[in-house]
């Protein structure tokens, strides 16, 4: 097959790595939508303390992160259409996440060591670190959440964001789509299926945070 030939459409792709990863993320997103739909405006904006995000902020953050990952997926699909290398190597940018113990000014110097280190870290390990708050991280500036969005607006945005990503990978794709990968200093080497798995792990992390808020004093999802 040449670089311009296409893989089958969505019906067949359900059994591919990308299809399985998308299905796993869809299950998590549906649960997130149920939480968002049950919120009142007051619950969406409730913050248990000044350092914590509200449930609404967590949801808005997910929408913004979706956009960042979707941009990466689009880049990989474009790469699969070309006859060049199958890997995109990214440096650290000011808008990217970083460990809290590393100052932003030092991150460019850490790019190469982190990239080399992550070459030997299995994807499942990175998913675990993203899924569970074993190590805190500084959120990307471009994903800093907005407070005050209505639950209806958040539900619409979350649903539309998922559908946009689904449509992006639903049609016929270049034959090399399953093999192209992006290398990032923090997240390591990831195919499109791996990126979708990271999105799932990230959303589950914030689901736990939202559950903690719901259990805190002054908030209950069952409140009118």
C-alpha positions in Angstrom: 0.0 0.0 0.0 1.2 3.5 -0.7 1.1 6.5 1.7 -2.0 7.8 -0.1 -4.0 4.6 0.3 -6.6 4.5 3.0 -7.6 2.2 5.9 -11.2 1.1 6.2 -13.9 3.3 7.7 -15.3 3.4 11.2 -17.2 0.1 11.0 -14.0 -1.9 10.5 -11.8 0.3 12.7 -13.8 -0.6 15.8 -11.5 -3.6 16.1 -8.3 -1.7 15.7 -6.2 -0.1 18.4 -7.6 3.3 17.6 -11.2 2.0 17.7 -10.8 0.2 21.0 -9.1 3.2 22.6 -11.9 5.5 21.3 -14.5 3.2 22.7 -12.8 3.1 26.1 -12.7 6.9 26.2 -16.4 7.2 25.1 -17.4 5.1 28.1 -15.6 7.5 30.5 -16.9 10.6 28.6 -20.5 9.3 28.9 -20.1 9.1 32.7 -18.6 12.6 32.8 -21.6 13.8 30.9 -24.0 12.3 33.4 -22.2 14.1 36.2 -22.3 17.4 34.3 -26.0 17.0 33.5 -26.8 16.5 37.2 -25.2 19.8 38.3 -26.9 23.0 39.3 -25.1 26.2 38.5 -24.2 26.6 42.2 -22.8 23.1 42.4 -20.8 23.6 39.2 -19.1 26.7 40.7 -18.6 25.4 44.2 -15.0 25.3 45.4 -14.2 23.6 48.7 -11.2 25.9 49.2 -9.3 28.6 47.4 -6.7 26.2 46.0 -9.2 23.7 44.5 -11.0 23.8 41.2 -14.7 23.6 41.1 -16.4 20.7 39.3 -17.2 23.2 36.5 -13.5 24.1 36.2 -12.6 20.4 36.0 -15.1 20.0 33.2 -13.9 23.1 31.3 -10.3 21.9 31.7 -11.3 18.5 30.1 -12.7 20.4 27.1 -9.5 22.4 26.7 -7.3 19.4 27.0 -9.4 17.6 24.4 -8.5 20.4 22.0 -4.8 20.0 22.7 -4.8 16.3 22.1 -7.0 16.6 19.1 -4.4 18.9 17.5 -1.8 16.2 18.1 -4.0 13.6 16.5 -4.6 15.8 13.5 -0.8 16.3 13.1 -0.3 12.6 13.2 -2.9 11.9 10.6 -1.3 14.5 8.3 2.1 12.8 9.0 0.6 9.5 7.9 -0.4 11.0 4.6 3.2 11.9 3.8 6.1 9.7 2.7 8.5 11.0 5.3 9.3 9.9 8.9 6.5 8.3 10.9 7.5 10.1 14.1 7.0 13.7 15.2 9.5 14.9 17.9 8.2 17.8 20.0 10.1 20.0 22.4 8.7 21.4 25.6 6.7 24.6 25.1 5.6 27.1 27.7 2.0 25.9 27.3 2.9 22.3 28.1 2.6 20.6 31.5 5.6 20.3 33.8 6.6 18.7 37.1 6.0 21.2 39.9 9.5 20.9 41.2 11.0 22.0 37.8 10.8 25.8 37.1 9.5 26.7 33.7 12.7 28.5 32.9 14.6 25.2 33.4 12.3 23.0 31.3 14.1 23.7 27.9 17.3 22.3 29.5 15.4 19.2 30.7 13.8 18.4 27.4 16.5 16.1 26.1 17.0 14.2 29.4 13.2 13.8 29.9 12.8 12.6 26.3 15.5 10.0 26.7 14.2 8.8 30.0 10.7 8.4 28.7 12.0 6.2 25.9 12.3 3.5 28.5 9.0 4.1 30.4 6.2 1.8 29.2 3.0 3.5 28.1 1.0 1.8 30.9 3.3 3.4 33.5 2.7 6.9 32.0 -1.1 6.2 32.0 -0.9 5.2 35.7 0.9 8.5 36.6 -1.7 10.4 34.6 -4.6 8.4 36.0 -3.7 8.7 39.7 -2.4 11.8 41.4 0.8 10.1 42.5 2.8 13.2 41.4 1.2 16.6 41.1 1.7 18.6 37.8 1.4 22.2 36.7 -1.4 22.4 34.2 -0.7 23.9 30.8 -1.5 27.6 30.6 -3.7 27.0 27.6 -5.8 24.5 29.6 -6.3 26.7 32.7 -10.0 26.4 33.4 -12.8 29.0 33.4 -15.3 29.2 36.2 -18.9 30.3 35.9 -19.9 28.2 32.8 -23.4 26.8 33.1 -23.9 23.1 33.3 -25.8 23.1 30.0 -23.0 24.8 28.3 -20.4 22.4 29.8 -22.5 19.4 28.7 -22.8 20.8 25.1 -19.0 21.5 25.0 -18.0 18.1 26.4 -20.3 16.3 23.9 -19.3 18.4 20.9 -15.6 18.0 21.8 -15.8 14.2 21.9 -17.8 14.1 18.6 -15.2 16.3 16.9 -12.4 13.9 17.9 -14.6 10.9 16.8 -15.3 12.5 13.4 -11.6 13.2 12.9 -10.7 9.5 13.1 -14.0 8.1 11.8 -13.5 8.4 8.0 -11.0 6.6 5.8 -7.5 7.2 7.1 -4.0 6.8 5.6 -2.7 3.3 5.8 0.1 4.3 8.2 -2.3 6.0 10.7 -1.9 3.2 13.3 1.9 3.5 13.2 2.6 7.2 13.3 3.7 8.5 16.7 4.5 11.7 18.6 7.4 12.0 21.0 7.0 14.5 23.8 9.5 15.1 26.7 6.8 14.6 29.3 4.4 12.0 27.7 7.0 10.0 25.8 6.2 8.2 22.5 2.6 7.8 21.7 0.5 6.6 18.7 -3.0 7.9 18.2 -4.4 5.0 20.2 -1.9 5.8 22.9 -3.0 9.4 22.9 -6.7 8.4 23.3 -5.6 6.1 26.2 -3.9 9.1 27.8 -7.1 11.2 27.4 -9.0 8.4 29.1 -6.6 8.3 32.0 -6.6 12.0 32.3 -10.4 12.2 32.4 -10.5 9.4 35.1 -8.1 11.5 37.2 -10.4 14.4 37.1 -13.4 12.2 37.8 -11.8 11.3 41.1 -11.2 15.1 41.8 -14.9 15.8 41.1 -16.0 13.0 43.3 -14.0 14.4 46.2 -15.6 17.8 45.7 -19.0 16.2 45.7 -18.3 14.6 49.0 -17.0 17.8 50.6 -19.1 19.9 53.0 -21.5 22.3 51.3 -21.9 20.3 48.1 -24.0 17.4 47.1 -25.0 16.3 43.6 -28.4 15.4 45.0 -29.1 18.9 46.3 -31.8 20.7 44.4 
